[in-house]
Amino acid sequence: MKSTVSGTADGTLSYEQAGVNYDLIDPLKVTAQRAAASTATLLGRHGFAEVAASRGESAYVVDVGPFYIASIVECLGSKALVADEMAALTGRSWYEGIAQDTIAMAVNDLITVGATPLVVQAYWAAGGSDWFADAARAQALVAGWKRACEICGVAWGGGETPALAGIVEGGRIDLAASCTGLINPKQRLSVGDRLAPGDTIVLLDSSGIHANGLSLARKLVERLPQGWLTEVAPGMSYGEALLAPTVLYSPVTEALWQAGIVPRYCANITGHGWRKLLRHPGRFTYRIHTLPPVPPVLAFIQREARQDDREAYSTLNMGAGFALFVAAEDAARCVEIAQAQGIGARIAGGVEDGPKRLLIEPLGITFGDEDLQLR
């Protein structure tokens, strides 16, 4: 999908103008996937095999005999830059939430294939050793990382803290996490092989921008007379609203399993926005009839960036952070279970036979197969 481009200072601000062009990034991803797939036979030397259907999904799955192992690595992106700007303005460290964001990027991907998160590893690459000299900031990062692990029931196994002057900008830090999980018993595997017409789409609410679209959000601040302190809701600044931590969805998927519900498919709604609902390789039509409420900060971004609905929903989560594709008879119970975990949820639509496309009916938006090329 081509992003909107405007040459005027107050016209539409697209993700591409903010420095992110998926038309350039996605072909590399596809090339890398094909090269990676050719290495799968090497698992046979150890008596294992890949789950081929996990290629192109949010996490990679290996069959080790009695159970499956899933793994993922993800980086935070540029949200830490917002935390740094807000720290300078408020005198407060925002890194507890930044830590949760980083872990959520990995854990929320891992659980899409039915895995229980088991171990998280940390990668904290600073622009110089002096980053770690700010004890309050460093301790906030540690405390937030530990707390997020506790919420997900995952062990923090270790990590790497390099000082990369000349690679990472001075005074900045690049954060990433890897996560390994178990799919045990094997019936918990969720890679879409059971998805079928008649299934229901349940959307779980987001807390805000999460950790995707920050390049756009940071570019937008240049247009705001009060910058990061611009009010987006009563008593809530733009910078503070952007820093709301990403929701950790693993308590929901674990509770679903305890209730005997195995999703037919899952999608973590991150980069590419609602186009991620098209991630399954099969040819289905996904019809959305009910939308979640749009968090104030995302409505603010859409308005101030002069984006139409199609541009906004192709870039931002617009209130939906995670999608569960479940049997129709399980949908209402899914909503109840998510709400019991403190996460808003709603039956949003369904899966139909037909061409591969996403129909967001309340907004009159259609995304087709050509709008998401990740395989």
Steps between C-alpha positions, in 0.01 A plus 500: 500500500630846411482755779356845438762765424444872539739783424334754729601566859142472627373230262468126558791358697558139403714227650721515191566871554600416858776277363333157488420353158378140518518479121878502545518295821258215424685363192808445716287315753368271227851437363629423848211260564581304186869477589412399855260230380786330316674441835208310653638162393793556735266431792489139381858453618369538853193287450264797485291669232346839445127559490497626143172687547674727752718649225376854449310502828587717800702222667700202375405152621715186526369148563722339763291187548269516803435873458580802284745782573422850374740794484503866401726806516363854483630851554319789662560753225505871570262529797796547737568833324161625622587389853826694481323815379236475769761438770669825406166684526359334812802381699342155514640173368256319273709186457286263706236530229763487226619166642146360481469624143817312402392173655150537354646527150644149540242332724197620303655355185592170668149427626347526153611141430355364824818512707538554872788747549780334694821707485576860400848631416591869498705701250575854618746671266598850612680772308765511770575377852373829644139399426520258791629771735147636543412268786131596523445434131695173502318373809164592348589290195594206723189531717268527202662204328462284811138608551406420139658156536290440811180600322577251220627227735828488309856465631754769418788286387771758434607749239761722338579865579751625241621860474499571126641848450490587132222252430237612752473876545654636818254528788261252339424131545375233261283244680403151384376173645498139393250252638478121498182312583343156509196372317405216728287306436537517124127561460565860602679573172330787318638561151172534314453149367157482668377846392175470303202700375257555786772573756471816709750786543542625858704818540684583823534867587829686483621751759602756240766508232687204656848495338414536130456821309739695723696633203179664383412619851843658548486672161159641586633678810669749267153632412382547860549846653539349849691196376495199728296691759207561264181377668326207331248436779422687822814488714684279248788626286592362160831362629341337803225342290755358255687340791206292627657149520405239243245246624643155580250253353647171623278489812203486262636219281598300808154547651341392171696174512395442860141541382552245223500752214766475228489788248491400134742785423639814666645829378704752697393837358828688478674640189265518199206575730177316425651352187647244742155339503591376151811316621359148461618357163159358411242668283225624728292813528508662844191712566515748791168631629596642842795726583674552832517853644796694362737613779514882523867512399433309177200716415725801563773366272254426221349847524824697530676293231202560268464129433187347357368179655673276249843650572445490877378139509783388272762641740367510858315248716206744542391335825549132412826349626441129443261286296368156590340292225285245682216257444171689508381307804806614698482870414284629786702304754823647354367849563410410859842346566686801363289739703566293812871566438429875491526529121214636292374268226219475250363279226604707199427292193531171324682287243332424168570314180612735227794698365774593745395837635414688817173693503474758780134566435431787746769707324453374146865385481621201299852358517596227254770237463729756332494720813700255713791311345693329781566159340 
